[in-house]
Amino acid sequence: MAGLTVFITRMSGLALLTCSLLLVGCGKETPKGQKPTKSAAAKAAPAPPAVQSDQQASPATVYRYNPEGRRDPFRSLLVQETAATKKGAAPRMDLPPLQRYGVEEFVLGGITWDEKSAMALVRGPDGKGYILKPGTLLGPNGGIVKKITPTAVEVYEKTKDYRGKETTRVIMLELHRAEEDKK
């Protein structure tokens, strides 16, 4: 047991001596009043990079992402939006007024009935009023007014999902009554 403590004491003394020698050797500062020698200045200054010829220099390969021909990963796979259906998008002026804006952008203002059929009054995003009848085209995606009920207008719009499968989407423009708005 005594031999073990002597061994540990000697080893810790050697470790302490080694650390102190390393610390003293690392601090090579020139004393005040002395100029550094040329060899010390040469060691301190970094070596200039070697000039390489064009044949020896290899340019770093930089990867650049090219999104051309790829779908946007942040867009929905289920509904393909056109530029005219996006909120705040500029309307296509080559289309009739009822087809320039998305179906959801129209506000149903009133529904009237005559002897033959029902008619609905809607206000477009441009602030103008339009009259809808069954069979009227509405929206840039070919939506058709199918049915006008006393409280809503049903618009059927054909869309394609990401697989190309055509589906029919039913959009309801509902009439908001003044009594419901006060509640």
C-alpha positions as a Markdown table, in Angstrom:
| # | Residue | x | y | z |
|---|---|---|---|---|
| 1 | Met | 0.0 | 0.0 | 0.0 |
| 2 | Ala | 2.9 | 2.4 | 0.8 |
| 3 | Gly | 4.5 | 1.6 | -2.5 |
| 4 | Leu | 1.4 | 2.6 | -4.3 |
| 5 | Thr | 1.2 | 6.0 | -2.7 |
| 6 | Val | 4.9 | 6.6 | -3.5 |
| 7 | Phe | 4.2 | 5.7 | -7.1 |
| 8 | Ile | 1.2 | 8.0 | -7.4 |
| 9 | Thr | 3.1 | 10.9 | -5.7 |
| 10 | Arg | 6.0 | 10.5 | -8.2 |
| 11 | Met | 3.7 | 10.3 | -11.2 |
| 12 | Ser | 1.8 | 13.4 | -10.2 |
| 13 | Gly | 5.1 | 15.2 | -9.7 |
| 14 | Leu | 6.2 | 14.2 | -13.2 |
| 15 | Ala | 2.9 | 15.3 | -14.7 |
| 16 | Leu | 3.2 | 18.7 | -13.0 |
| 17 | Leu | 6.8 | 19.2 | -14.2 |
| 18 | Thr | 5.8 | 18.2 | -17.8 |
| 19 | Cys | 2.9 | 20.7 | -17.8 |
| 20 | Ser | 5.0 | 23.6 | -16.5 |
| 21 | Leu | 7.7 | 22.9 | -19.1 |
| 22 | Leu | 5.1 | 23.0 | -21.9 |
| 23 | Leu | 3.7 | 26.3 | -20.7 |
| 24 | Val | 7.1 | 27.9 | -20.4 |
| 25 | Gly | 8.1 | 26.7 | -23.9 |
| 26 | Cys | 4.9 | 28.1 | -25.5 |
| 27 | Gly | 5.4 | 31.8 | -24.4 |
| 28 | Lys | 8.1 | 33.0 | -26.9 |
| 29 | Glu | 7.7 | 36.7 | -26.6 |
| 30 | Thr | 10.5 | 39.1 | -27.3 |
| 31 | Pro | 11.6 | 41.1 | -24.3 |
| 32 | Lys | 11.0 | 44.8 | -24.3 |
| 33 | Gly | 13.6 | 46.8 | -26.2 |
| 34 | Gln | 14.7 | 43.9 | -28.3 |
| 35 | Lys | 13.8 | 43.6 | -32.0 |
| 36 | Pro | 12.6 | 40.2 | -33.3 |
| 37 | Thr | 15.1 | 38.4 | -35.4 |
| 38 | Lys | 14.5 | 37.7 | -39.0 |
| 39 | Ser | 13.9 | 34.0 | -38.4 |
| 40 | Ala | 11.2 | 34.8 | -35.8 |
| 41 | Ala | 9.5 | 37.3 | -38.2 |
| 42 | Ala | 9.6 | 34.8 | -41.0 |
| 43 | Lys | 8.0 | 32.2 | -38.8 |
| 44 | Ala | 5.3 | 34.6 | -37.7 |
| 45 | Ala | 4.4 | 35.9 | -41.2 |
| 46 | Pro | 2.2 | 33.4 | -43.2 |
| 47 | Ala | 3.7 | 32.2 | -46.4 |
| 48 | Pro | 2.2 | 33.7 | -49.6 |
| 49 | Pro | 0.1 | 31.2 | -51.5 |
| 50 | Ala | 1.9 | 29.6 | -54.4 |
| 51 | Val | 0.7 | 30.7 | -57.8 |
| 52 | Gln | -0.9 | 27.9 | -59.8 |
| 53 | Ser | -1.3 | 27.7 | -63.5 |
| 54 | Asp | -4.7 | 27.3 | -65.1 |
| 55 | Gln | -4.0 | 23.7 | -65.8 |
| 56 | Gln | -3.2 | 22.9 | -62.2 |
| 57 | Ala | -6.0 | 24.9 | -60.5 |
| 58 | Ser | -9.2 | 23.0 | -60.2 |
| 59 | Pro | -12.3 | 25.2 | -59.7 |
| 60 | Ala | -14.5 | 24.2 | -56.8 |
| 61 | Thr | -17.6 | 22.4 | -57.9 |
| 62 | Val | -20.6 | 24.4 | -56.8 |
| 63 | Tyr | -24.1 | 22.8 | -56.8 |
| 64 | Arg | -26.9 | 25.0 | -58.0 |
| 65 | Tyr | -30.5 | 23.9 | -57.8 |
| 66 | Asn | -32.5 | 24.2 | -61.0 |
| 67 | Pro | -36.2 | 24.1 | -60.3 |
| 68 | Glu | -37.2 | 24.0 | -64.0 |
| 69 | Gly | -39.5 | 21.1 | -64.8 |
| 70 | Arg | -40.1 | 20.3 | -61.1 |
| 71 | Arg | -43.2 | 21.0 | -59.1 |
| 72 | Asp | -43.2 | 23.4 | -56.2 |
| 73 | Pro | -42.9 | 21.3 | -53.0 |
| 74 | Phe | -45.0 | 23.8 | -51.0 |
| 75 | Arg | -48.1 | 23.7 | -53.3 |
| 76 | Ser | -51.0 | 21.5 | -52.6 |
| 77 | Leu | -51.1 | 18.2 | -54.5 |
| 78 | Leu | -54.9 | 18.1 | -54.4 |
| 79 | Val | -55.9 | 21.4 | -56.0 |
| 80 | Gln | -54.2 | 23.1 | -58.9 |
| 81 | Glu | -54.6 | 26.8 | -58.6 |
| 82 | Thr | -54.5 | 29.1 | -61.6 |
| 83 | Ala | -53.1 | 32.6 | -61.4 |
| 84 | Ala | -56.6 | 34.1 | -61.5 |
| 85 | Thr | -57.9 | 32.0 | -58.5 |
| 86 | Lys | -55.1 | 33.2 | -56.2 |
| 87 | Lys | -56.1 | 36.0 | -53.8 |
| 88 | Gly | -54.6 | 39.3 | -54.9 |
| 89 | Ala | -53.7 | 38.0 | -58.4 |
| 90 | Ala | -54.3 | 40.2 | -61.4 |
| 91 | Pro | -57.4 | 39.2 | -63.3 |
| 92 | Arg | -57.1 | 37.9 | -66.8 |
| 93 | Met | -58.6 | 40.6 | -69.0 |
| 94 | Asp | -59.1 | 38.3 | -72.0 |
| 95 | Leu | -62.0 | 36.5 | -70.1 |
| 96 | Pro | -65.5 | 37.8 | -69.6 |
| 97 | Pro | -66.1 | 39.6 | -66.3 |
| 98 | Leu | -67.7 | 36.6 | -64.5 |
| 99 | Gln | -64.7 | 34.4 | -65.4 |
| 100 | Arg | -61.9 | 36.7 | -64.4 |
| 101 | Tyr | -62.1 | 36.0 | -60.7 |
| 102 | Gly | -62.2 | 32.9 | -58.6 |
| 103 | Val | -65.7 | 31.6 | -57.6 |
| 104 | Glu | -64.9 | 32.2 | -53.9 |
| 105 | Glu | -64.2 | 35.9 | -54.5 |
| 106 | Phe | -67.9 | 36.6 | -55.4 |
| 107 | Val | -70.3 | 37.6 | -52.7 |
| 108 | Leu | -74.0 | 36.6 | -52.9 |
| 109 | Gly | -76.2 | 39.6 | -52.4 |
| 110 | Gly | -79.7 | 38.4 | -53.2 |
| 111 | Ile | -81.8 | 35.8 | -54.9 |
| 112 | Thr | -85.0 | 36.5 | -56.9 |
| 113 | Trp | -87.6 | 34.2 | -58.5 |
| 114 | Asp | -89.6 | 34.8 | -61.6 |
| 115 | Glu | -92.2 | 32.5 | -63.3 |
| 116 | Lys | -89.5 | 30.4 | -65.1 |
| 117 | Ser | -86.5 | 30.2 | -62.8 |
| 118 | Ala | -84.4 | 31.7 | -60.1 |
| 119 | Met | -81.8 | 34.4 | -60.5 |
| 120 | Ala | -79.0 | 35.5 | -58.1 |
| 121 | Leu | -77.3 | 38.8 | -57.7 |
| 122 | Val | -73.6 | 38.7 | -56.9 |
| 123 | Arg | -70.9 | 41.3 | -56.3 |
| 124 | Gly | -67.5 | 40.7 | -57.8 |
| 125 | Pro | -64.2 | 41.7 | -56.4 |
| 126 | Asp | -64.2 | 44.7 | -58.8 |
| 127 | Gly | -67.3 | 46.1 | -57.0 |
| 128 | Lys | -69.7 | 45.5 | -59.8 |
| 129 | Gly | -73.0 | 43.6 | -59.6 |
| 130 | Tyr | -73.7 | 40.6 | -61.8 |
| 131 | Ile | -76.8 | 38.4 | -62.4 |
| 132 | Leu | -76.4 | 34.6 | -62.3 |
| 133 | Lys | -78.8 | 32.1 | -63.8 |
| 134 | Pro | -78.5 | 28.3 | -63.9 |
| 135 | Gly | -76.0 | 27.5 | -66.6 |
| 136 | Thr | -73.9 | 30.7 | -66.2 |
| 137 | Leu | -70.2 | 30.2 | -66.4 |
| 138 | Leu | -68.4 | 31.5 | -63.3 |
| 139 | Gly | -64.7 | 31.6 | -62.5 |
| 140 | Pro | -61.6 | 30.9 | -64.6 |
| 141 | Asn | -61.7 | 27.2 | -64.1 |
| 142 | Gly | -65.0 | 26.7 | -66.0 |
| 143 | Gly | -67.4 | 26.7 | -63.1 |
| 144 | Ile | -71.1 | 26.4 | -64.0 |
| 145 | Val | -74.0 | 27.6 | -61.9 |
| 146 | Lys | -76.1 | 24.4 | -61.5 |
| 147 | Lys | -78.7 | 25.3 | -58.9 |
| 148 | Ile | -80.1 | 28.4 | -57.2 |
| 149 | Thr | -81.9 | 27.7 | -53.9 |
| 150 | Pro | -83.6 | 30.2 | -51.7 |
| 151 | Thr | -80.5 | 30.6 | -49.6 |
| 152 | Ala | -77.5 | 29.6 | -51.8 |
| 153 | Val | -76.0 | 29.2 | -55.3 |
| 154 | Glu | -74.3 | 25.9 | -56.2 |
| 155 | Val | -71.4 | 26.2 | -58.6 |
| 156 | Tyr | -69.8 | 23.0 | -60.0 |
| 157 | Glu | -66.2 | 23.3 | -61.0 |
| 158 | Lys | -64.1 | 20.6 | -62.6 |
| 159 | Thr | -60.5 | 20.3 | -61.3 |
| 160 | Lys | -57.6 | 17.9 | -61.7 |
| 161 | Asp | -55.6 | 16.5 | -58.9 |
| 162 | Tyr | -51.9 | 15.8 | -58.9 |
| 163 | Arg | -52.4 | 12.5 | -60.7 |
| 164 | Gly | -54.4 | 14.0 | -63.5 |
| 165 | Lys | -57.7 | 12.6 | -62.2 |
| 166 | Glu | -60.6 | 14.9 | -62.9 |
| 167 | Thr | -63.0 | 15.6 | -60.0 |
| 168 | Thr | -66.0 | 17.9 | -59.6 |
| 169 | Arg | -65.8 | 20.4 | -56.8 |
| 170 | Val | -69.1 | 21.9 | -55.4 |
| 171 | Ile | -68.8 | 25.5 | -54.3 |
| 172 | Met | -71.6 | 27.1 | -52.3 |
| 173 | Leu | -72.2 | 30.8 | -52.3 |
| 174 | Glu | -74.4 | 31.4 | -49.3 |
| 175 | Leu | -76.8 | 34.3 | -48.7 |
| 176 | His | -76.0 | 36.2 | -45.5 |
| 177 | Arg | -79.1 | 37.5 | -43.8 |
| 178 | Ala | -79.2 | 40.7 | -41.8 |
| 179 | Glu | -80.6 | 38.9 | -38.7 |
| 180 | Glu | -77.7 | 36.4 | -38.7 |
| 181 | Asp | -75.1 | 39.1 | -39.0 |
| 182 | Lys | -76.5 | 40.9 | -35.8 |
| 183 | Lys | -76.1 | 37.8 | -33.6 |
